[in-house]
Amino acid sequence: MLTARHVLTLAAAVAIWACGSGSSLPTATVENFVDSVQLGAITGTPLTTPSAFSIPDRQAVRTDRSSAFDFAFELVGGQAQLLPLQYLGVGALTGVNPGLQFTSIPFDSVRSAEKNDYVTDSVIVIKPGDVLLARSRLVCTSLSVPQYGKLEITAIDTVARTVRFRYLVNNNCGYASLQPGLPRD
């Protein structure tokens, strides 16, 4: 006889298997596109200035109003930094935390996201021209998977205490493609 615990374990196993098998994903319905955003540093900017970014929402977030973001921006001693949610002390205790990782591949040439090796608990020092892969917090509850994206730092203004970056986020659950258009994988 299957207990509720066995059913939940089986459901989790099926979801994990489904993530690894592109053919079992639901049909992609959200097109990928490149956009840009500017964030102000957590300190030294007006409270009304968004200092964080939500990958699933594709938007800047004010940290005084919500913790529904994946990383924040800070400037310390002229050093630009991205701070993952777990580093800020508000990440998940278990499961997948949002994170970032550098890539040497040019932004327009990045075709898909890595699934592992994201920095989740440390400061990430950035400079203009850096390209990073990004993983969101868990938002695809039906599959228990994050969403993925890529970003390129286009400008850092140490006087205004801002960072500007262009990004592409794949909002289709379970998909890793980071190319514009409707993803296939």
C-alpha positions as CSV (number, residue, x, y, z in Angstrom):
1,M,0.0,0.0,0.0
2,L,1.3,3.4,-0.9
3,T,1.5,6.0,1.8
4,A,1.3,9.8,1.2
5,R,5.1,9.9,1.7
6,H,5.6,7.2,-1.0
7,V,3.4,9.1,-3.4
8,L,5.2,12.4,-2.8
9,T,8.6,10.7,-3.2
10,L,7.4,9.1,-6.5
11,A,6.0,12.5,-7.7
12,A,9.3,14.2,-6.9
13,A,11.3,11.5,-8.8
14,V,9.0,11.8,-11.8
15,A,9.5,15.6,-11.8
16,I,13.2,15.3,-11.6
17,W,13.3,12.8,-14.4
18,A,11.1,15.1,-16.5
19,C,13.5,17.9,-16.0
20,G,16.3,15.8,-17.5
21,S,14.2,14.7,-20.5
22,G,13.5,17.5,-23.0
23,S,10.8,15.5,-24.7
24,S,8.6,15.3,-21.6
25,L,8.6,19.1,-21.0
26,P,5.4,21.0,-21.6
27,T,5.4,23.0,-24.9
28,A,7.2,26.3,-24.5
29,T,4.8,29.2,-24.7
30,V,6.9,32.2,-23.7
31,E,9.4,33.7,-26.2
32,N,12.9,34.6,-25.0
33,F,14.0,38.2,-25.7
34,V,16.9,40.5,-24.7
35,D,16.2,43.5,-22.6
36,S,18.2,45.7,-20.2
37,V,17.8,47.1,-16.7
38,Q,19.5,49.4,-14.3
39,L,19.9,48.8,-10.5
40,G,21.1,51.1,-7.8
41,A,23.3,50.0,-5.0
42,I,21.6,48.7,-1.8
43,T,23.3,51.5,0.1
44,G,23.9,55.1,-0.9
45,T,20.9,55.4,-3.2
46,P,17.4,56.5,-2.5
47,L,15.1,53.9,-0.9
48,T,12.8,54.1,-4.0
49,T,15.7,52.9,-6.3
50,P,15.4,49.2,-7.1
51,S,18.6,47.4,-6.0
52,A,17.7,43.8,-6.9
53,F,16.6,41.7,-9.9
54,S,14.0,39.0,-10.2
55,I,14.9,36.5,-12.9
56,P,11.3,35.0,-13.3
57,D,9.7,38.5,-13.3
58,R,12.4,40.0,-15.6
59,Q,12.4,43.1,-13.5
60,A,14.2,45.3,-11.0
61,V,12.9,44.9,-7.4
62,R,13.0,47.2,-4.4
63,T,14.5,45.2,-1.5
64,D,12.5,47.2,1.1
65,R,9.2,45.9,-0.4
66,S,10.0,42.3,-1.3
67,S,12.4,39.4,-1.0
68,A,11.1,37.9,-4.3
69,F,14.3,38.5,-6.1
70,D,17.4,36.5,-7.0
71,F,20.3,38.8,-6.6
72,A,21.0,42.4,-5.5
73,F,23.6,45.0,-6.4
74,E,26.1,46.7,-4.1
75,L,29.1,49.0,-4.4
76,V,31.8,48.6,-1.7
77,G,35.0,50.7,-1.9
78,G,34.4,51.3,-5.6
79,Q,34.0,47.5,-6.2
80,A,30.8,46.5,-8.0
81,Q,29.2,43.4,-6.5
82,L,26.2,41.1,-7.2
83,L,24.9,39.5,-4.0
84,P,22.9,36.2,-4.4
85,L,19.8,35.8,-2.2
86,Q,21.4,33.2,0.1
87,Y,24.4,35.5,0.7
88,L,21.9,38.1,1.9
89,G,20.5,35.5,4.4
90,V,17.1,35.1,2.7
91,G,17.7,32.1,0.5
92,A,16.1,28.7,0.8
93,L,17.3,26.5,3.6
94,T,16.9,23.4,1.4
95,G,16.6,22.9,-2.4
96,V,18.0,25.2,-5.1
97,N,19.1,28.7,-4.3
98,P,19.4,31.4,-7.0
99,G,22.9,31.9,-8.2
100,L,25.3,33.3,-10.8
101,Q,28.4,32.0,-12.6
102,F,30.8,33.6,-15.0
103,T,31.2,32.4,-18.5
104,S,33.9,33.2,-21.1
105,I,31.4,32.8,-23.9
106,P,30.2,36.1,-25.4
107,F,26.6,37.0,-24.5
108,D,25.1,36.6,-27.9
109,S,26.9,33.2,-28.3
110,V,25.6,31.6,-25.1
111,R,23.1,29.0,-26.3
112,S,22.0,27.3,-23.1
113,A,22.3,27.5,-19.3
114,E,24.4,25.3,-17.1
115,K,22.4,23.3,-14.5
116,N,25.1,23.3,-11.8
117,D,28.0,25.2,-10.3
118,Y,26.3,28.5,-9.5
119,V,27.7,30.8,-6.8
120,T,24.9,31.1,-4.3
121,D,26.6,32.2,-1.0
122,S,29.4,34.6,-1.9
123,V,29.9,38.1,-3.3
124,I,30.4,38.2,-7.1
125,V,32.7,41.0,-8.1
126,I,31.7,42.4,-11.6
127,K,33.0,44.8,-14.2
128,P,31.7,46.0,-17.6
129,G,31.9,43.3,-20.2
130,D,31.4,40.4,-17.8
131,V,28.9,37.8,-18.9
132,L,27.2,35.6,-16.3
133,L,24.7,32.7,-16.4
134,A,21.9,33.1,-13.9
135,R,19.6,30.6,-12.1
136,S,16.4,31.7,-10.3
137,R,14.9,30.6,-7.1
138,L,12.4,27.8,-7.5
139,V,9.4,29.2,-9.2
140,C,8.2,26.3,-11.4
141,T,6.3,24.5,-8.6
142,S,4.9,21.9,-10.9
143,L,8.4,20.7,-11.8
144,S,10.3,22.1,-8.8
145,V,12.9,23.7,-11.1
146,P,14.4,27.2,-11.4
147,Q,14.4,29.3,-14.5
148,Y,17.6,30.3,-16.3
149,G,19.0,33.4,-17.9
150,K,22.2,35.2,-19.0
151,L,23.3,38.7,-18.4
152,E,26.1,41.0,-19.6
153,I,27.3,44.0,-17.5
154,T,27.2,47.0,-19.8
155,A,27.9,49.9,-17.4
156,I,28.9,50.6,-13.8
157,D,28.6,54.2,-12.5
158,T,30.5,54.4,-9.2
159,V,29.3,58.1,-8.7
160,A,25.6,57.4,-9.3
161,R,26.1,53.9,-7.6
162,T,24.4,52.0,-10.5
163,V,24.9,49.0,-12.7
164,R,23.3,48.4,-16.0
165,F,23.1,45.1,-17.7
166,R,21.3,43.4,-20.6
167,Y,19.7,40.1,-20.0
168,L,17.7,37.2,-21.5
169,V,15.6,35.0,-19.3
170,N,13.9,31.8,-20.3
171,N,10.5,31.8,-18.5
172,N,9.5,28.3,-19.7
173,C,9.8,25.9,-16.8
174,G,12.4,23.2,-17.3
175,Y,13.9,24.8,-20.5
176,A,17.6,25.8,-20.6
177,S,17.8,27.6,-24.0
178,L,19.2,31.1,-23.8
179,Q,18.6,32.2,-27.4
180,P,16.0,34.7,-28.5
181,G,12.7,33.3,-29.7
182,L,10.5,30.4,-28.7
183,P,12.8,27.7,-27.1
184,R,12.8,24.1,-28.1
185,D,14.9,22.9,-25.1
